[in-house]
Amino acid sequence: MPEDTPAGAVETVDVHFDDLDALGMLHNSRYVVLVERALAAYWTARGYSFRYGKPTKPDVIQVVRELRITYSVPVLHPGPLSVHFWVAKVGTTSVTYRFRVESADRSVVHAEGSRVVVRVDPESGRPTPWTDEARADAQALLSPDA
């Protein structure tokens, strides 16, 4: 695990055979899916999800504004990986995550990046402030460096 690892959370995700490309490595687009699954698992366990097509909390309605990813070491087989993520910034309507896709034992960083999400009003589709509850929950993932 890298020495400069900030606090945050770690979720285990699985790479499947059909996630691999023709070269036998994890396809670049699948890294984003794995990060999305890790974040969804974390927030679902805390009550933020969709049930029967409806959000369980208003803060679930959000869109991705920005996504950046840098690939370092290819994943060459199916199996578990770790996704380590933390919050770098909580804004009025946005949250900036940083993440690392790591080997299962967290000794190898396969990719890393950032993801900015914006909470939107379901009626207008415009940015809207986070609730106090969601703000507090996101701040629990805040990096000490933030």
Residue pairs with C-beta under 8 A, 6 or more apart in sequence:
1 102
1 106
1 107
2 100
2 109
5 84
5 100
6 86
6 98
6 143
6 144
6 145
7 86
7 141
7 142
7 143
7 144
8 84
8 85
8 86
8 87
8 98
8 141
8 143
9 42
9 84
9 85
9 86
9 141
10 82
10 83
10 84
10 85
10 106
11 37
11 38
11 39
11 41
11 42
11 82
11 83
11 85
12 80
12 81
12 82
12 83
12 104
13 34
13 37
13 38
13 41
13 80
13 81
13 82
13 83
14 78
14 79
14 80
14 81
15 26
15 30
15 34
15 75
15 77
15 78
15 79
15 80
15 81
16 78
17 78
19 26
19 27
19 30
19 33
19 78
20 26
20 27
20 77
20 78
21 27
24 76
25 74
25 75
25 76
26 74
26 75
26 76
26 110
28 71
31 69
31 71
31 101
31 110
31 111
32 67
32 69
34 81
34 83
34 101
35 83
35 85
35 99
35 101
35 113
35 115
37 83
38 83
38 85
38 99
39 83
39 85
39 97
39 115
40 49
42 85
43 49
43 60
46 137
47 56
47 57
48 56
48 57
48 59
48 60
48 134
48 137
49 55
49 56
49 60
50 56
50 60
55 61
55 122
57 131
57 133
57 134
58 131
59 119
59 130
59 131
59 133
59 134
61 119
61 120
61 121
61 122
62 117
62 118
62 119
62 120
63 117
63 118
63 120
64 115
64 116
64 117
65 94
65 116
65 117
65 118
66 114
66 115
66 116
67 113
67 114
67 115
67 116
68 113
68 114
68 115
69 111
69 112
69 113
70 111
70 112
70 113
71 110
71 111
72 109
72 110
72 111
72 112
73 108
73 109
73 110
74 110
75 81
75 101
75 110
79 104
80 104
81 101
81 102
81 103
81 104
81 110
82 101
82 102
82 103
82 104
82 105
82 106
83 99
83 100
83 101
83 102
84 99
84 100
84 102
84 106
85 97
85 98
85 99
85 100
85 141
86 97
86 98
86 99
86 141
86 142
86 143
87 95
87 96
87 97
87 98
87 138
87 139
87 141
87 142
87 143
87 146
88 96
88 97
88 98
88 114
88 142
88 143
88 145
88 146
89 95
89 96
89 146
90 130
90 135
90 138
90 139
90 142
92 129
92 130
93 118
93 119
93 127
93 128
93 129
93 130
94 116
94 117
94 118
94 119
94 127
95 116
95 117
95 130
95 138
96 114
96 115
96 116
97 114
97 115
97 116
97 117
97 141
98 112
98 113
98 114
98 143
99 112
99 113
99 114
99 115
100 109
100 111
100 112
101 109
101 110
101 111
101 112
102 108
102 109
102 110
103 110
118 127
119 127
119 128
119 129
119 130
119 134
120 126
120 127
120 128
121 127
121 128
130 138
